[in-house]
Amino acid sequence: NDFGDGWGDGDGSGAGGGFGNIPTAMKKRCSKADRLQRLTSSGGTEKCEDAVVATLRWLKEEQNEDGSWCGQKQIGMTGLGLLTFLGHCETAGSEEFGETVLAAITFLVDKAMKNNGKLGSDFKDNHWCYEHSIAVYALAEAYTLCIKSFGENINQLEDAVMASGQFLINSQHQGGGWDYAYSEDSARGGDVSIVGWHLQALKACKYTGLDFANLTRCYKKGLDYVERCQLASGAIGYSGPNIGGGSDGTTLAAVGALCFQIWKSSASKVARKAVRFMDKEMKFDWNTADSDLYGHYYAVQCMINNGGPEWERYNKLFRDQVLNNQHKDGYYKVVGGGNKINAVAGSFAGDGGYGRHYRACLATLMLESYYRFLPATGAKTN
């Protein structure tokens, strides 16, 4: 498509509401002019926007009839897909993508309502906490944009957000993290990777303006948990202040930095130490083992929030690596160049439907980071 087509249709075409209702941090994604301004002022290019829209069009074609994506872990993968559309301010009222967005929301809402707010593809799989938190993040953001901002009427979305968000809060481990299968008293106590999605989901719940019990206490305990996992170097460990298990500390430093930025500020000590560590140690090459897209999904957000020379260096590291590895049909080429990825979990690396979808969502959310959230607004929204 030419660049003129690339600016999507998510510009407040819903039934009511309007720009005044969009949280300040999210406003820039919802105007073509603002997206262009953010891109050009922050080190993006027109190609970034073309790439985003190409992936959204591919995702639209790949969506299952029931509104989900993929054949496995459909809750989590549908949540990620929905976040990718919302990141471009595509809502149920969007001309090109509205049906896709509404179908994804409806799929997740139906699952939440059938399971008392719990969102998982298989509740016997300990990892469903990832799916739940990603889906809550997506549903809460959908509520904020579709209903609160643009006045769209989406049946039971508010009920699903309240039930699933409250379940997330109520299922926090007593130590402040979140753990597999939502154990609240396990010896392990959770890990930073799980906590990252939960603290993002909680922030999305906060933006809704809905009344969740104990949300403030919950996020503060979560941040305390992350801080306890930070090393003197600024690296952040997996489930304590130590590095190992396939992690070099940079991915989880990015997770922790973003959590502190969105809930406190980019100037918070934990975030600054983590960013300094990442600036020195983080690598990215799409076609080598240093292609942990999961880590870079977090890194691009926390680096643009941080700004300054660290962001300039990181932008040069990541931007063209992503742009140069998109297939003409909108999905992304396999990462790693045949090597095992340096990552705690590299399921985005495969070339089946699941890996391809997961990879496309991560890469697109990375490119949307130029305008998806305004940097340094986290502290003002508490």
Secondary structure per residue as TSV (DSSP state, phi and psi in degrees):
chain	resnum	aa	ss	phi	psi
A	1	N	-	360.0	152.4
A	2	D	-	-79.8	167.3
A	3	F	G	-62.2	-32.3
A	4	G	G	-60.9	-31.3
A	5	D	G	-79.6	-13.8
A	6	G	G	-81.0	1.2
A	7	W	G	-100.7	26.1
A	8	G	-	55.0	-179.6
A	9	D	S	-124.2	9.5
A	10	G	-	-84.3	60.5
A	11	D	S	-112.4	39.1
A	12	G	S	80.4	40.3
A	13	S	-	-89.4	15.2
A	14	G	S	-72.1	-176.1
A	15	A	S	-77.1	-17.2
A	16	G	S	-166.9	-148.7
A	17	G	-	63.0	-148.3
A	18	G	-	156.5	-179.1
A	19	F	G	-62.9	-27.6
A	20	G	G	-64.1	-20.2
A	21	N	G	-93.4	-7.2
A	22	I	S	-78.3	131.3
A	23	P	-	-53.7	140.1
A	24	T	G	-51.7	-41.9
A	25	A	G	-63.6	-22.6
A	26	M	G	-104.2	-3.5
A	27	K	G	-64.6	-37.1
A	28	K	G	-65.4	-25.7
A	29	R	G	-71.1	-16.2
A	30	C	G	-100.4	10.5
A	31	S	-	-134.2	131.7
A	32	K	H	-57.2	-45.0
A	33	A	H	-64.2	-41.6
A	34	D	H	-66.7	-39.1
A	35	R	H	-61.8	-44.4
A	36	L	H	-63.1	-42.4
A	37	Q	H	-62.9	-44.8
A	38	R	H	-64.1	-41.8
A	39	L	H	-59.8	-51.4
A	40	T	H	-71.1	-28.8
A	41	S	H	-85.2	-15.0
A	42	S	H	-111.8	7.4
A	43	G	T	97.6	10.8
A	44	G	-	-88.8	179.6
A	45	T	-	-137.4	170.7
A	46	E	H	-59.3	-31.3
A	47	K	H	-62.0	-31.0
A	48	C	H	-60.1	-44.1
A	49	E	H	-71.8	-39.1
A	50	D	H	-58.6	-42.0
A	51	A	H	-65.0	-41.7
A	52	V	H	-59.4	-50.2
A	53	V	H	-66.3	-36.1
A	54	A	H	-60.9	-40.7
A	55	T	H	-69.3	-40.7
A	56	L	H	-59.4	-39.5
A	57	R	H	-68.0	-37.2
A	58	W	H	-65.9	-44.7
A	59	L	H	-60.9	-38.9
A	60	K	H	-57.8	-42.4
A	61	E	H	-72.8	-29.0
A	62	E	H	-85.2	-12.0
A	63	Q	-	-62.6	138.3
A	64	N	-	-70.8	161.1
A	65	E	T	-61.1	-29.8
A	66	D	T	-85.2	5.5
A	67	G	S	95.8	-7.8
A	68	S	-	-88.1	176.6
A	69	W	-	-126.7	151.9
A	70	C	S	72.9	171.4
A	71	G	S	-107.1	-5.8
A	72	Q	S	-137.0	152.7
A	73	K	S	46.0	48.9
A	74	Q	H	-64.4	-32.0
A	75	I	H	-63.6	-51.2
A	76	G	H	-65.2	-42.4
A	77	M	H	-71.4	-30.2
A	78	T	H	-72.6	-38.4
A	79	G	H	-59.6	-45.3
A	80	L	H	-63.5	-42.9
A	81	G	H	-61.1	-44.5
A	82	L	H	-62.8	-43.6
A	83	L	H	-58.0	-35.2
A	84	T	H	-66.5	-40.1
A	85	F	H	-69.9	-43.8
A	86	L	H	-63.7	-30.8
A	87	G	T	-63.1	-18.4
A	88	H	T	-106.5	15.2
A	89	C	T	58.2	33.9
A	90	E	-	-86.5	122.4
A	91	T	-	-119.6	-177.1
A	92	A	T	-61.7	-21.1
A	93	G	T	-93.6	2.4
A	94	S	-	-69.1	139.4
A	95	E	T	-64.4	-49.7
A	96	E	T	-82.7	-35.3
A	97	F	T	-118.3	5.1
A	98	G	H	-58.4	-43.2
A	99	E	H	-64.7	-38.6
A	100	T	H	-62.7	-47.1
A	101	V	H	-63.9	-47.1
A	102	L	H	-63.4	-39.5
A	103	A	H	-63.6	-40.1
A	104	A	H	-66.8	-44.4
A	105	I	H	-59.4	-46.9
A	106	T	H	-61.6	-41.3
A	107	F	H	-57.9	-48.4
A	108	L	H	-70.0	-40.0
A	109	V	H	-60.2	-45.4
A	110	D	H	-59.8	-42.6
A	111	K	H	-65.0	-42.0
A	112	A	H	-63.7	-43.4
A	113	M	H	-69.8	-29.6
A	114	K	H	-77.2	-20.8
A	115	N	T	-120.7	31.2
A	116	N	T	54.0	37.8
A	117	G	T	92.4	-7.2
A	118	K	-	-84.2	135.7
A	119	L	-	-125.3	101.6
A	120	G	-	-156.8	146.7
A	121	S	S	-76.0	-29.2
A	122	D	-	-151.6	105.1
A	123	F	T	-71.9	-8.0
A	124	K	T	-84.4	-14.8
A	125	D	S	-85.6	117.9
A	126	N	T	-56.3	-22.8
A	127	H	T	-82.7	5.9
A	128	W	H	-66.2	-13.1
A	129	C	H	-61.7	-32.2
A	130	Y	H	-63.4	-47.9
A	131	E	H	-61.2	-43.7
A	132	H	H	-60.1	-48.4
A	133	S	H	-67.9	-38.9
A	134	I	H	-64.8	-41.7
A	135	A	H	-68.0	-38.2
A	136	V	H	-62.9	-44.4
A	137	Y	H	-53.2	-48.5
A	138	A	H	-67.9	-45.1
A	139	L	H	-66.1	-40.1
A	140	A	H	-65.8	-41.6
A	141	E	H	-66.8	-36.7
A	142	A	H	-62.4	-41.6
A	143	Y	I	-60.8	-47.0
A	144	T	I	-61.5	-44.6
A	145	L	I	-80.3	-49.6
A	146	C	I	-74.0	-48.9
A	147	I	I	-91.2	-56.0
A	148	K	I	-68.1	-40.5
A	149	S	I	-88.0	-43.7
A	150	F	T	-114.5	4.3
A	151	G	-	67.0	23.9
A	152	E	-	-76.6	146.5
A	153	N	-	-99.9	108.7
A	154	I	-	-123.6	113.8
A	155	N	T	-58.1	125.5
A	156	Q	T	67.3	7.5
A	157	L	H	-63.1	-44.1
A	158	E	H	-61.2	-43.8
A	159	D	H	-61.3	-41.1
A	160	A	H	-66.8	-40.2
A	161	V	H	-64.4	-45.2
A	162	M	H	-61.9	-46.1
A	163	A	H	-68.4	-45.4
A	164	S	H	-74.0	-36.3
A	165	G	H	-67.6	-41.5
A	166	Q	H	-68.2	-36.4
A	167	F	H	-60.4	-42.4
A	168	L	H	-59.4	-45.4
A	169	I	H	-64.3	-44.8
A	170	N	H	-70.1	-17.1
A	171	S	T	-100.5	13.1
A	172	Q	-	-65.4	140.2
A	173	H	-	-64.7	147.9
A	174	Q	T	-60.9	-21.1
A	175	G	T	-85.1	-2.0
A	176	G	S	106.3	-16.9
A	177	G	S	-89.9	-164.5
A	178	W	-	-132.4	145.6
A	179	D	-	-125.8	169.4
A	180	Y	G	-52.7	143.2
A	181	A	G	57.6	16.1
A	182	Y	G	56.4	37.2
A	183	S	-	-64.6	131.4
A	184	E	S	-100.1	-4.5
A	185	D	S	-140.4	22.8
A	186	S	-	-65.4	154.7
A	187	A	S	-65.6	-34.4
A	188	R	S	-66.3	-44.9
A	189	G	-	83.1	7.3
A	190	G	-	101.8	-171.8
A	191	D	-	-152.4	163.6
A	192	V	H	-67.1	-31.5
A	193	S	H	-62.7	-45.9
A	194	I	H	-65.0	-44.4
A	195	V	H	-59.6	-37.0
A	196	G	H	-56.5	-45.8
A	197	W	H	-68.0	-35.0
A	198	H	H	-69.2	-38.8
A	199	L	H	-72.9	-30.5
A	200	Q	H	-67.2	-43.7
A	201	A	H	-62.1	-41.2
A	202	L	H	-61.7	-39.6
A	203	K	H	-64.1	-40.2
A	204	A	H	-63.3	-37.6
A	205	C	H	-63.4	-40.5
A	206	K	H	-60.2	-42.8
A	207	Y	H	-63.0	-25.2
A	208	T	H	-64.2	-27.1
A	209	G	T	79.4	0.2
A	210	L	-	-75.0	160.5
A	211	D	-	-97.1	95.7
A	212	F	-	-96.9	136.9
A	213	A	T	-75.5	133.9
A	214	N	T	66.1	21.4
A	215	L	H	-63.2	-44.8
A	216	T	H	-64.0	-47.3
A	217	R	H	-60.0	-38.8
A	218	C	H	-63.8	-50.4
A	219	Y	H	-67.3	-34.0
A	220	K	H	-65.5	-40.2
A	221	K	H	-64.4	-37.4
A	222	G	H	-64.0	-42.8
A	223	L	H	-65.2	-39.3
A	224	D	H	-59.7	-40.4
A	225	Y	H	-60.8	-47.4
A	226	V	H	-60.2	-44.2
A	227	E	H	-60.9	-37.8
A	228	R	H	-66.0	-19.9
A	229	C	T	-91.1	-1.5
A	230	Q	B	-85.4	137.9
A	231	L	-	-90.2	166.3
A	232	A	T	-59.3	-29.8
A	233	S	T	-69.8	-16.1
A	234	G	S	102.3	-19.0
A	235	A	-	-60.1	156.6
A	236	I	B	-124.8	131.4
A	237	G	-	-83.9	172.0
A	238	Y	S	-74.8	-52.9
A	239	S	S	-138.1	33.0
A	240	G	S	164.9	175.1
A	241	P	S	-79.7	60.8
A	242	N	-	-149.1	152.1
A	243	I	-	-107.5	137.1
A	244	G	-	166.8	-171.6
A	245	G	T	65.0	33.5
A	246	G	T	87.0	0.2
A	247	S	-	-107.3	137.0
A	248	D	-	-98.5	5.5
A	249	G	S	93.3	-15.8
A	250	T	H	-76.0	-42.3
A	251	T	H	-59.6	-47.8
A	252	L	H	-76.6	-23.5
A	253	A	H	-61.8	-40.4
A	254	A	H	-66.1	-41.5
A	255	V	H	-59.3	-51.3
A	256	G	H	-64.9	-41.2
A	257	A	H	-60.2	-45.4
A	258	L	H	-62.6	-41.2
A	259	C	H	-58.7	-44.7
A	260	F	H	-70.7	-35.4
A	261	Q	H	-64.6	-43.7
A	262	I	H	-76.1	-26.0
A	263	W	H	-100.3	-27.4
A	264	K	T	-115.2	-94.4
A	265	S	-	-166.9	167.3
A	266	S	T	-65.8	-17.6
A	267	A	T	-85.8	-3.6
A	268	S	S	-62.9	147.2
A	269	K	H	-60.6	-43.3
A	270	V	H	-61.0	-45.0
A	271	A	H	-64.6	-44.5
A	272	R	H	-63.8	-43.9
A	273	K	H	-62.2	-42.1
A	274	A	H	-65.1	-42.6
A	275	V	H	-64.0	-41.5
A	276	R	H	-61.0	-41.5
A	277	F	H	-64.0	-46.5
A	278	M	H	-62.1	-40.5
A	279	D	H	-58.7	-35.0
A	280	K	H	-82.9	-36.4
A	281	E	H	-110.1	-18.8
A	282	M	-	-77.5	135.5
A	283	K	-	-120.2	154.0
A	284	F	-	-152.9	116.7
A	285	D	-	-144.4	112.9
A	286	W	T	-52.2	-36.0
A	287	N	T	-104.0	21.5
A	288	T	S	-129.2	-176.2
A	289	A	S	-65.3	-18.9
A	290	D	-	-86.4	62.1
A	291	S	-	-138.0	48.1
A	292	D	-	-79.7	88.6
A	293	L	H	-63.0	-29.8
A	294	Y	H	-60.3	-46.7
A	295	G	H	-66.4	-38.0
A	296	H	H	-76.7	-22.6
A	297	Y	H	-55.3	-42.9
A	298	Y	H	-76.3	-41.0
A	299	A	H	-62.4	-42.8
A	300	V	H	-63.6	-36.8
A	301	Q	H	-68.9	-46.0
A	302	C	H	-73.8	-28.4
A	303	M	H	-73.3	-39.5
A	304	I	H	-69.8	-33.0
A	305	N	H	-63.4	-40.2
A	306	N	H	-68.9	-41.3
A	307	G	-	71.8	-164.7
A	308	G	H	69.0	-162.9
A	309	P	H	-63.1	-29.3
A	310	E	H	-61.7	-43.8
A	311	W	H	-66.4	-41.2
A	312	E	H	-59.9	-43.2
A	313	R	H	-66.8	-43.4
A	314	Y	H	-67.0	-40.4
A	315	N	H	-58.3	-41.0
A	316	K	H	-65.8	-32.6
A	317	L	H	-69.2	-42.5
A	318	F	H	-100.0	-37.4
A	319	R	H	-57.5	-56.5
A	320	D	H	-74.9	-23.3
A	321	Q	H	-59.1	-41.2
A	322	V	H	-72.5	-50.9
A	323	L	H	-59.4	-37.7
A	324	N	T	-79.5	-4.6
A	325	N	T	-118.1	20.4
A	326	Q	B	-89.9	135.2
A	327	H	-	-74.4	151.9
A	328	K	T	-60.6	-21.8
A	329	D	T	-83.4	-4.4
A	330	G	S	110.4	-19.7
A	331	Y	-	-86.8	-177.5
A	332	Y	B	-118.7	145.6
A	333	K	-	-66.0	158.2
A	334	V	-	-62.1	139.3
A	335	V	S	-87.5	163.1
A	336	G	S	98.7	-19.3
A	337	G	T	57.5	33.5
A	338	G	T	89.5	-5.3
A	339	N	S	-91.7	154.4
A	340	K	-	-69.6	130.6
A	341	I	-	-69.8	139.5
A	342	N	S	-76.0	86.0
A	343	A	S	-155.4	151.2
A	344	V	S	-65.0	-40.2
A	345	A	-	-143.4	116.6
A	346	G	-	-110.8	35.5
A	347	S	G	-68.7	-10.4
A	348	F	G	-76.2	-6.6
A	349	A	G	-86.6	-19.0
A	350	G	-	-71.1	164.3
A	351	D	S	-106.7	10.4
A	352	G	S	-75.6	-178.1
A	353	G	H	-60.4	-38.2
A	354	Y	H	-66.9	-52.4
A	355	G	H	-62.0	-39.5
A	356	R	H	-66.5	-42.0
A	357	H	H	-65.9	-49.0
A	358	Y	H	-57.9	-46.1
A	359	R	H	-64.1	-42.9
A	360	A	H	-63.2	-40.0
A	361	C	H	-66.6	-46.4
A	362	L	H	-60.8	-46.7
A	363	A	H	-62.3	-39.4
A	364	T	H	-73.0	-40.6
A	365	L	H	-61.0	-34.2
A	366	M	H	-62.5	-45.7
A	367	L	H	-71.0	-27.7
A	368	E	H	-74.7	-11.9
A	369	S	T	-62.2	-20.1
A	370	Y	T	-61.4	-29.3
A	371	Y	T	-135.1	-3.7
A	372	R	S	-64.2	-44.7
A	373	F	S	-129.6	144.7
A	374	L	-	-75.2	131.3
A	375	P	T	-62.0	151.3
A	376	A	T	63.1	26.3
A	377	T	-	-104.2	-5.0
A	378	G	G	-54.4	-44.4
A	379	A	G	-66.9	-25.0
A	380	K	G	-83.3	-7.6
A	381	T	G	-103.6	2.6
A	382	N	-	-73.7	360.0
